[in-house]
Amino acid sequence: MNNEVLIETNSHQTPITKEFKDSMTSEAYSDLVDFINTVPFVKALISPDRPRAKDLPKDKHGKLIVDFERPHILEDISYFTETRDNFKKHGRYTSARFSRDPRSEYRKFWDEEERRSLYGMVRESDGEWIPGYLYFYWNYGRIDLTVPVPGAERNPDGTVRTDREEHFPDIWEIDYFYYHYIDAGESAGKYGALLKCRGMGASFKSANMVIRNFFLIRKSKSYLFAYHDDYLYDDGIATKMMVNEGFMQKHTAFRKLKLKGTMDHLKSGYKNKRANNAEDGYLSEVMGVNTKNPNGARGKRGKLIVHEEAGSHRYLLDSWRIANKSLNDKGNVFGYQLAQGTGGDEQSDFRGLVSLYYRPRAYDVYAIPNVFDRNASHQMAGFFMGEYMNRPDSYNKNGVTDIIRNLKIIFEERVLWQIELDDPEEIAKKKAEAAITPLEAITSMEHSPFPKEILKDRIAHITSNYAEHSAKLKTVKFERTGEQVSFYHSPNLIQITEYPYLGKQQSRAGITISKMPDTHGNGNIPNFRYIIGVDTIDDDGGEGSMFSFIVMDLWKDEIVAWYLGRELIAEDNYEQLLCVALFYNATINYEKNLKGLYSYFKNSHALGYLADEPSVLADKGYTKGGQLVGNKSKGTRATKQVNAHGRRSQAGWLRKQHEYYTDKVGAETVDDIEWLRECNMWENMGNYDKVSAGNMLFIYREELKNLTGNTRFDKVTKADYLDDPFFGETKHGGLGLVEGIETTSNELNF
């Protein structure tokens, strides 16, 4: 039967029936089902068991406790919008006559409105409540809404011609949860980070927040921070602020005299002629600040600081830290700062906003379970607004959204993009602008060669199956006695899996192994089966860029081990690398811009493990080539051209069909999630240690492919390698071949 329900949902959703399934392409339906089963927030929103306000536990004040993992259904929201509904009906907020008498109906009305706007409003019957910022936004906020042109009819694809008009905001449940996120953070002395798709009205919300403070908190200072003036002025947040300010001056009893009334500085008050024209009065302020120079954030001790378009702020973290020093005095938190940003901008630099969102506790951001990414609720994160929450005609009068209807439209659009567009980067950009997960929203499109859609899918797969994934990996450190190496595992060792990494325990990082080295015949490992790409360091101290390397099995063309971390003493990292080279009988290509690694290997009589400068780079005109001696003869100088070539090489391998595991592309064989994340986030101004190691690895891989003439490593038999004069050479100088590889009792069971 066509009306047969395939997946149970609540009554606010379009039923998922056989008829619904048949109305979609199989690919779009499959994507929809996978999405609702793997994104906890969406799964909770459509659940047939979604709770109501009366079902939730209450705090000591009788207010329900909002649960972001179990969002309840909003009901009878008109209880909280009676004030604005009265204005919409009569053109005024109250019919009471003006009076200064605190006992008058006029004063009672506006005193209550001030209280609600500052402290929120509670419905005693079921404990439902909204915070002050949300009350003020719903009842006094002004935004540009898209409204159909008179007489316009909606097209079969759902589009309709519209205009933009100034109105009160629509009631959206995502705004309800967002303002509760803000209120919970401010109450806890923490801050906020918002990732979002386009069209969520975040600038209007923030503009309304600073205006609330301007009119209702005496001597308050609020700041609008932005990297570009365009984000503040023209059609920016300061312009939206002034629209709100004008409406309040015209229609409310909160109107204020102004000392300054420009978009970059709004200040209430007056000149007191009896006090030599000294500034007097309410003295609340809102100021716009360009923070391209992060020092512009210094000394801004505000009630509220909004970092506008934070996803395009190259120095966001610097501004954030500087502002935090003004807001947080040894745990005594005075104000609140909020960073909000959108995906899909070619000029975006998401590193700062990604740090705030995905590593919230490191920056005093209020952390909630990451219910917005696929199967990532074990992680903590900021707040996210996805495209599935704000499409027109998809929510009822209480703001409850028909998620299924929206997802159908979204996934059918995406299938169409795949058919009509032949540019993967354009598709990725469109997805970032209409993101349905935070991972999609943080896509950087600045001339990246990496296959971001493939990478995001692999990252999501690993994250969704993290327990199973991590169980097949071991993180170890090595010890060496002469030519023998052994490794040990310790609970104190960590594997760095996040980018950017914000911890301070780099020295605890271990080497992660996914595949043990294969030995043949008499137990020896053939020369040049395993290779290593290294991004090295020189200085001691454990700070700055990290030491990183990636180990590849050329026979199977797969990554078998990796490391990202930094010991306090640089030579300790060199020693671990040497142990790994011994363990896998591997040859190392490294960035020779720094000299410390060469000297260590020379003093250890291990220069044979360092690769000669790849001739493939000279052939392409990237290096001079010729006869080189000493440290110049080893490794690869990481120039701009060389790095670009290395990125293209590793990006090509990640996206192409794998030569050994033929049912996968390269990225689908990778277990190193930190490398995948670096590739996904890469843009040309950042510091990406693992990508740099990948450059060295894939340049050397290309070198060996050219030397052997073999294009499919898996098809080359052991005999072919051992009989080839190139692979038969004894290359390991003073150390010789590794004839016995030992492990401790903590031996891996692969």
Salt bridges, closest charged atoms under 4 A:
ASP22 OD2 - LYS18 NZ 3.00
ASP34 OD2 - ARG374 NH1 2.64
ASP55 OD1 - LYS54 NZ 3.24
GLU75 OE2 - ARG52 NH1 2.50
ASP85 OD1 - ARG84 NE 3.78
ASP101 OD1 - ARG103 NE 3.31
ASP111 OD1 - ARG107 NE 3.69
GLU112 OE2 - ARG115 NH2 2.70
GLU112 OE2 - ARG116 NE 2.94
GLU113 OE2 - ARG116 NH1 3.49
ASP126 OD2 - ARG123 NH2 2.92
GLU128 OE2 - HIS72 NE2 2.91
GLU165 OE1 - HIS167 NE2 3.18
GLU166 OE2 - ARG142 NE 2.92
GLU173 OE1 - ARG50 NH2 2.69
ASP175 OD1 - LYS205 NZ 3.03
GLU186 OE2 - LYS303 NZ 3.48
ASP235 OD1 - LYS240 NZ 3.92
GLU245 OE2 - LYS258 NZ 3.11
GLU279 OE1 - LYS267 NZ 2.52
GLU285 OE1 - HIS265 NE2 2.58
ASP318 OD1 - ARG321 NH1 3.17
ASP329 OD1 - LYS330 NZ 3.87
GLU346 OE2 - LYS429 NZ 3.33
ASP349 OD2 - ARG314 NH1 2.96
ASP349 OD2 - ARG351 NH2 2.64
ASP364 OD1 - LYS190 NZ 3.83
GLU387 OE2 - ARG391 NH1 2.87
ASP393 OD2 - ARG154 NH2 2.73
GLU413 OE2 - ARG391 NH2 3.15
GLU440 OE2 - ARG414 NH1 2.73
GLU453 OE1 - LYS431 NZ 3.11
GLU453 OE2 - LYS456 NZ 2.86
GLU498 OE2 - ARG677 NH1 3.35
ASP518 OD2 - ARG529 NH2 3.13
ASP553 OD2 - ARG529 NH2 2.77
ASP557 OD1 - ARG701 NE 2.88
GLU558 OE1 - LYS515 NZ 3.17
GLU567 OE2 - LYS477 NZ 2.66
GLU575 OE2 - ARG480 NE 2.88
ASP612 OD1 - LYS634 NZ 2.95
GLU613 OE2 - LYS592 NZ 3.05
ASP671 OD1 - ARG458 NH2 3.10
ASP671 OD1 - HIS469 ND1 3.67
ASP671 OD1 - LYS472 NZ 3.41
ASP672 OD2 - LYS690 NZ 2.75
GLU674 OE1 - LYS690 NZ 3.61
GLU683 OE1 - ARG314 NH1 3.96
GLU683 OE2 - ARG351 NE 3.20
GLU702 OE2 - LYS620 NZ 3.68
GLU702 OE1 - HIS645 NE2 2.72
ASP714 OD2 - ARG712 NH2 3.71
